[in-house]
Amino acid sequence: MKIKLIRKIKQRIRDISNVWSVAGIRNVYVMAILPHFGSKSTRDIRRERKQQAILHYLQTNYQNLILKYTQKEEIPPASNQAPIWVCWWQGENAMPPIVQSCFQSLCSHAGNHLVHLITQENISKYVTIPDYILRKVQEGKISFTHFSDILRMCLLYEHGGLWIDATVYVSQPIPEKVFQEPLFTVAANIDTDNISQAKWMGFILGSSPQGVLCSFARELFFQYWEKENKLLDYFLIDYVISIAKTNLASVRRSLNSIPTDHSQIFDLENMMNKAYNANSFKTLCEQQIFHKLSYKNKHAQYTNKGVRTLYHMLISK
């Protein structure tokens, strides 16, 4: 219990430090004015104030960029050969078992679309990223998690196609309509503290080449890291998409048209340590296409009673 409390306090200090560094004293005051540990309603208010502070910072400091894209329209893809992008920096041979399973499921359900695995060895073959960003990645100022946010926007801007995180399990053939939309993501009717409210999910994102959202996000990330050395928030990508949805009509129309049909997107992960039930697994896989897993969670191959788990089944395929 004490360890969890200490972690929360440390994370709180990091949050305030990062916003102080990037957004200034006004936004730190907005974040810190309410106690971090209190009633649920108090924490909700603090979270909402933090979110509004970050949105205000982005809206104010990138107003010229927002105006640049205000009148731009999303254009449907011109090719039916849109690529699929996935990244594992160390390469396929270094993938943890559950990531290998996800990658295999993606390749099995990609249809005629080429799956490109981006690694540190081949990244320069596919995309151009400013040297100052690559340098800050090497210096540890940009985490690889956030670098992958930049990477997906750059890949989709230059080539179009579909980005899928390496920890997404695909249980059905990916429909062609996914590749025909100027902007694609998945959405759900679930409770979440994230600024997205599950109306988009950055770990599955499709776009036409030079699509409005990806062009805007790519340019904002470039401008941000040209002058900053700290990440404003772990979920910066979602704040950027939120700004785009609020200000760019074409992005708003596209995101508002996304059906909320992936409300069970995290259910498979929640079943990983339970005894494998073929019928339950089949039913869930038939209900939706994509399932977000995690390689960081602790997974067991057998239950306490010695019965093999869903995790065991997935990594044994």
VEXZA-374202 format. One record per residue (C-alpha): x, z, y; residue in three letters. Coordinates in steps of 0.2 Angstrom, whole numbers. Each point is the difference from the previous one (the first is absolute). Example, Ala and Ser with C-alpha at 12.3 -4.5 7.8 and 13.67 -1.06 7.14 Angstrom:
BEGIN
+-------+-------+-------+------+
!  east !    up ! north ! code !
+-------+-------+-------+------+
!    62 !    39 !   -22 !  ALA !
!     6 !    -3 !    17 !  SER !
+-------+-------+-------+------+
This chain:
BEGIN
+-------+-------+-------+------+
!  east !    up ! north ! code !
+-------+-------+-------+------+
!     0 !     0 !     0 !  MET !
!    14 !     5 !    12 !  LYS !
!     9 !   -17 !    -4 !  ILE !
!   -15 !   -10 !     4 !  LYS !
!    -2 !    10 !    17 !  LEU !
!    18 !    -3 !     4 !  ILE !
!    -2 !   -19 !    -4 !  ARG !
!   -16 !    -1 !    11 !  LYS !
!    10 !     9 !    15 !  ILE !
!    15 !   -12 !    -2 !  LYS !
!   -11 !   -15 !     0 !  GLN !
!   -10 !     6 !    15 !  ARG !
!    17 !     2 !     9 !  ILE !
!     5 !   -17 !    -5 !  ARG !
!   -16 !    -7 !     6 !  ASP !
!     1 !     8 !    17 !  ILE !
!    19 !    -5 !     1 !  SER !
!    -4 !   -18 !    -3 !  ASN !
!   -14 !    -2 !    12 !  VAL !
!    10 !    10 !    13 !  TRP !
!    14 !   -12 !    -2 !  SER !
!   -10 !   -16 !     0 !  VAL !
!   -16 !     4 !    10 !  ALA !
!     5 !    13 !    12 !  GLY !
!    -6 !    18 !     5 !  ILE !
!   -18 !    -5 !     4 !  ARG !
!    -3 !    -5 !   -18 !  ASN !
!     9 !    15 !    -8 !  VAL !
!   -11 !    11 !    11 !  TYR !
!   -16 !    -9 !    -7 !  VAL !
!     7 !     3 !   -18 !  MET !
!     5 !    18 !     2 !  ALA !
!   -14 !     7 !    10 !  ILE !
!    -9 !     5 !   -16 !  LEU !
!     7 !    11 !   -14 !  PRO !
!     6 !   -10 !   -15 !  HIS !
!    -7 !    14 !   -12 !  PHE !
!   -18 !     5 !     3 !  GLY !
!   -17 !    -5 !    -5 !  SER !
!    -4 !   -18 !    -7 !  LYS !
!    -9 !    -4 !    16 !  SER !
!    15 !     5 !    11 !  THR !
!    12 !   -10 !   -11 !  ARG !
!   -12 !   -15 !     1 !  ASP !
!     0 !     1 !    19 !  ILE !
!    19 !     1 !     0 !  ARG !
!     2 !   -15 !   -11 !  ARG !
!   -12 !   -10 !    11 !  GLU !
!     9 !     5 !    16 !  ARG !
!    17 !    -5 !    -8 !  LYS !
!    -8 !   -17 !    -5 !  GLN !
!    -7 !    -3 !    17 !  GLN !
!    17 !     4 !     8 !  ALA !
!     9 !   -12 !   -11 !  ILE !
!   -13 !   -14 !     3 !  LEU !
!     1 !     4 !    19 !  HIS !
!    19 !    -2 !    -1 !  TYR !
!    -1 !   -17 !    -9 !  LEU !
!   -14 !    -6 !    11 !  GLN !
!     9 !     4 !    16 !  THR !
!    18 !    -5 !    -5 !  ASN !
!    -4 !   -17 !    -9 !  TYR !
!   -14 !    -6 !    12 !  GLN !
!     9 !   -16 !     4 !  ASN !
!     2 !    -4 !   -18 !  LEU !
!   -19 !     4 !    -3 !  ILE !
!    -5 !   -12 !    14 !  LEU !
!    11 !   -13 !    -8 !  LYS !
!   -10 !     0 !   -16 !  TYR !
!   -18 !     4 !     8 !  THR !
!    -6 !   -18 !    -1 !  GLN !
!     9 !    -6 !   -16 !  LYS !
!   -11 !    -4 !   -15 !  GLU !
!     4 !     2 !   -18 !  GLU !
!     1 !   -17 !    -9 !  ILE !
!    -4 !    -2 !   -19 !  PRO !
!    15 !    -5 !   -11 !  PRO !
!     4 !   -18 !    -1 !  ALA !
!     7 !     1 !   -18 !  SER !
!    -7 !     5 !   -16 !  ASN !
!    17 !     5 !    -6 !  GLN !
!     2 !    17 !     9 !  ALA !
!    14 !    11 !    -7 !  PRO !
!    -2 !    18 !    -5 !  ILE !
!    13 !    12 !     6 !  TRP !
!     6 !    17 !    -7 !  VAL !
!    16 !    10 !     3 !  CYS !
!    11 !    11 !   -10 !  TRP !
!    16 !     2 !    10 !  TRP !
!    11 !     3 !   -15 !  GLN !
!    -7 !   -14 !   -11 !  GLY !
!   -11 !    -1 !   -15 !  GLU !
!    12 !     8 !   -12 !  ASN !
!     0 !    16 !    11 !  ALA !
!   -19 !     2 !     0 !  MET !
!    -7 !    16 !    -7 !  PRO !
!   -11 !    -2 !   -15 !  PRO !
!   -17 !     1 !    10 !  ILE !
!     7 !   -13 !    13 !  VAL !
!     5 !   -12 !   -14 !  GLN !
!   -18 !     2 !    -7 !  SER !
!    -7 !    -4 !    17 !  CYS !
!    11 !   -15 !     2 !  PHE !
!    -4 !    -7 !   -17 !  GLN !
!   -19 !     2 !     4 !  SER !
!     3 !   -10 !    16 !  LEU !
!     9 !   -14 !    -8 !  CYS !
!   -13 !    -1 !   -14 !  SER !
!   -14 !    -2 !    13 !  HIS !
!     8 !   -11 !    13 !  ALA !
!    -7 !   -16 !    -6 !  GLY !
!     9 !   -15 !     7 !  ASN !
!     7 !    10 !    14 !  HIS !
!    19 !     3 !     0 !  LEU !
!     5 !    19 !     0 !  VAL !
!    15 !     3 !    10 !  HIS !
!    10 !    16 !    -3 !  LEU !
!     9 !     5 !    16 !  ILE !
!    16 !    10 !    -3 !  THR !
!    16 !     4 !    10 !  GLN !
!     8 !   -15 !    -8 !  GLU !
!   -12 !   -13 !     5 !  ASN !
!    -9 !     6 !    16 !  ILE !
!    10 !   -12 !    11 !  SER !
!    -6 !   -15 !   -10 !  LYS !
!   -18 !     3 !     5 !  TYR !
!    -1 !     9 !    17 !  VAL !
!     9 !     2 !    17 !  THR !
!     1 !    18 !     6 !  ILE !
!    10 !     5 !    16 !  PRO !
!    17 !     7 !    -3 !  ASP !
!    -4 !    16 !    10 !  TYR !
!   -14 !     4 !   -12 !  ILE !
!    11 !    -3 !   -15 !  LEU !
!    14 !    11 !     8 !  ARG !
!   -13 !    14 !     3 !  LYS !
!    -5 !    -1 !   -18 !  VAL !
!    18 !     2 !    -5 !  GLN !
!     2 !    15 !    12 !  GLU !
!   -15 !     9 !    -7 !  GLY !
!   -10 !    -2 !    16 !  LYS !
!   -13 !   -11 !    -8 !  ILE !
!    -5 !     6 !   -17 !  SER !
!    -3 !   -12 !   -14 !  PHE !
!   -18 !     4 !    -1 !  THR !
!    -2 !    -6 !    18 !  HIS !
!    12 !   -14 !    -2 !  PHE !
!   -12 !    -7 !   -13 !  SER !
!   -14 !     1 !    13 !  ASP !
!    11 !   -11 !    11 !  ILE !
!     5 !   -11 !   -15 !  LEU !
!   -18 !    -4 !    -5 !  ARG !
!    -5 !    -5 !    17 !  MET !
!    15 !   -12 !     2 !  CYS !
!    -3 !    -8 !   -17 !  LEU !
!   -18 !    -3 !     3 !  LEU !
!     4 !    -7 !    18 !  TYR !
!    13 !   -12 !    -7 !  GLU !
!    -9 !    -5 !   -16 !  HIS !
!   -17 !     7 !    -1 !  GLY !
!    -7 !     5 !   -17 !  GLY !
!    -4 !    17 !    -7 !  LEU !
!    11 !    16 !     1 !  TRP !
!    -3 !    13 !   -14 !  ILE !
!    10 !    17 !    -1 !  ASP !
!    10 !     2 !   -16 !  ALA !
!   -11 !    14 !    -5 !  THR !
!   -16 !    -9 !    -1 !  VAL !
!    -7 !    -4 !   -17 !  TYR !
!   -10 !   -16 !    -1 !  VAL !
!   -14 !     0 !   -14 !  SER !
!    -8 !   -17 !     3 !  GLN !
!     5 !   -17 !     5 !  PRO !
!     2 !    -1 !    19 !  ILE !
!   -15 !   -10 !     7 !  PRO !
!     5 !   -16 !     9 !  GLU !
!   -11 !     5 !    15 !  LYS !
!    13 !    14 !     3 !  VAL !
!    13 !   -14 !     4 !  PHE !
!   -13 !   -10 !    11 !  GLN !
!    -3 !    13 !    12 !  GLU !
!     9 !     0 !    17 !  PRO !
!     2 !    19 !    -2 !  LEU !
!    -3 !    10 !   -16 !  PHE !
!     1 !    18 !    -5 !  THR !
!   -10 !    13 !   -10 !  VAL !
!   -12 !    13 !     7 !  ALA !
!    -9 !    15 !    -7 !  ALA !
!   -14 !    13 !     4 !  ASN !
!    11 !    15 !    -3 !  ILE !
!     4 !    15 !    11 !  ASP !
!    18 !    -1 !     7 !  THR !
!    10 !     8 !    14 !  ASP !
!     9 !   -17 !     3 !  ASN !
!    -4 !    -9 !    17 !  ILE !
!    -6 !   -15 !   -11 !  SER !
!   -15 !    10 !    -7 !  GLN !
!     4 !   -11 !   -15 !  ALA !
!    -7 !   -15 !     9 !  LYS !
!    17 !    -9 !    -4 !  TRP !
!    14 !     5 !   -12 !  MET !
!    17 !    -6 !     5 !  GLY !
!     7 !     0 !   -18 !  PHE !
!   -11 !   -16 !    -3 !  ILE !
!     1 !   -12 !    14 !  LEU !
!    -3 !   -19 !     0 !  GLY !
!     2 !   -12 !    15 !  SER !
!     2 !   -18 !     5 !  SER !
!    17 !    -5 !     6 !  PRO !
!     2 !     6 !    18 !  GLN !
!   -17 !     9 !    -1 !  GLY !
!    -5 !    10 !    15 !  VAL !
!     2 !    18 !    -7 !  LEU !
!    16 !    -3 !    -9 !  CYS !
!     7 !    -9 !    15 !  SER !
!    -5 !    14 !    12 !  PHE !
!     6 !    14 !   -12 !  ALA !
!    17 !    -9 !    -3 !  ARG !
!     3 !    -2 !    18 !  GLU !
!    -5 !    18 !     4 !  LEU !
!    11 !     7 !   -13 !  PHE !
!    15 !   -10 !     7 !  PHE !
!    -3 !     6 !    17 !  GLN !
!    -2 !    18 !    -5 !  TYR !
!    16 !     1 !   -10 !  TRP !
!    10 !    -9 !    13 !  GLU !
!    -2 !    15 !    11 !  LYS !
!    -5 !    15 !   -12 !  GLU !
!    10 !     9 !   -13 !  ASN !
!   -13 !    11 !    -7 !  LYS !
!   -17 !    -5 !    -9 !  LEU !
!   -14 !     6 !    10 !  LEU !
!   -11 !     3 !   -15 !  ASP !
!     1 !    -3 !   -19 !  TYR !
!   -15 !   -11 !     1 !  PHE !
!     5 !   -10 !    15 !  LEU !
!    -6 !   -16 !    -9 !  ILE !
!   -17 !     7 !     0 !  ASP !
!     0 !     4 !    18 !  TYR !
!     6 !   -17 !     4 !  VAL !
!   -14 !    -8 !   -10 !  ILE !
!   -12 !    12 !     9 !  SER !
!     6 !    -6 !    17 !  ILE !
!    -2 !   -18 !    -6 !  ALA !
!   -17 !     3 !    -6 !  LYS !
!    -5 !     8 !    16 !  THR !
!     7 !   -13 !    12 !  ASN !
!     1 !   -17 !   -10 !  LEU !
!   -17 !    -7 !    -4 !  ALA !
!     5 !   -11 !   -14 !  SER !
!     9 !    14 !    -9 !  VAL !
!   -16 !    11 !     3 !  ARG !
!   -11 !   -13 !    -7 !  ARG !
!    11 !    -3 !   -16 !  SER !
!     1 !    19 !    -3 !  LEU !
!   -18 !     3 !     2 !  ASN !
!    -4 !   -13 !   -13 !  SER !
!    10 !     8 !   -13 !  ILE !
!   -12 !     8 !   -14 !  PRO !
!     2 !    18 !    -4 !  THR !
!     1 !    -4 !   -18 !  ASP !
!    16 !    10 !    -5 !  HIS !
!    -6 !    18 !     2 !  SER !
!     8 !     4 !   -17 !  GLN !
!    17 !    -7 !     4 !  ILE !
!     8 !    17 !    -3 !  PHE !
!   -10 !     5 !   -15 !  ASP !
!    13 !    -7 !   -12 !  LEU !
!    14 !    10 !     7 !  GLU !
!   -11 !    16 !    -2 !  ASN !
!    -3 !    -4 !   -18 !  MET !
!    19 !    -2 !    -5 !  MET !
!     3 !    17 !    -8 !  ASN !
!   -17 !     0 !    -9 !  LYS !
!    -2 !    -5 !   -18 !  ALA !
!    -2 !   -19 !    -1 !  TYR !
!   -18 !    -6 !    -2 !  ASN !
!    -1 !   -19 !    -4 !  ALA !
!   -18 !    -1 !     6 !  ASN !
!     3 !     9 !    17 !  SER !
!    16 !   -10 !     3 !  PHE !
!   -10 !   -16 !    -4 !  LYS !
!   -14 !     5 !    11 !  THR !
!    11 !     4 !    15 !  LEU !
!    10 !   -16 !    -2 !  CYS !
!   -16 !   -10 !     0 !  GLU !
!    -7 !     8 !    16 !  GLN !
!    14 !    -5 !    11 !  GLN !
!    16 !   -11 !     1 !  ILE !
!    13 !    11 !     8 !  PHE !
!     5 !    18 !    -4 !  HIS !
!    13 !    10 !    10 !  LYS !
!    12 !    10 !   -10 !  LEU !
!    15 !    11 !     4 !  SER !
!    17 !     1 !    -8 !  TYR !
!     4 !    16 !    10 !  LYS !
!   -14 !    11 !    -9 !  ASN !
!     5 !     9 !   -15 !  LYS !
!    -8 !    -9 !   -15 !  HIS !
!     0 !     6 !   -18 !  ALA !
!    -1 !   -11 !   -16 !  GLN !
!   -10 !    13 !   -10 !  TYR !
!   -13 !    13 !     4 !  THR !
!     3 !    19 !    -4 !  ASN !
!    -9 !    -4 !   -17 !  LYS !
!    12 !   -14 !    -4 !  GLY !
!   -12 !   -14 !     4 !  VAL !
!     8 !   -16 !     8 !  ARG !
!    -5 !    -2 !    18 !  THR !
!    -5 !   -15 !    11 !  LEU !
!    17 !     0 !     7 !  TYR !
!     8 !    -2 !   -17 !  HIS !
!   -12 !   -14 !    -4 !  MET !
!     5 !    -9 !    16 !  LEU !
!    18 !     1 !    -2 !  ILE !
!     0 !    -5 !   -18 !  SER !
!    -9 !   -16 !     3 !  LYS !
+-------+-------+-------+------+
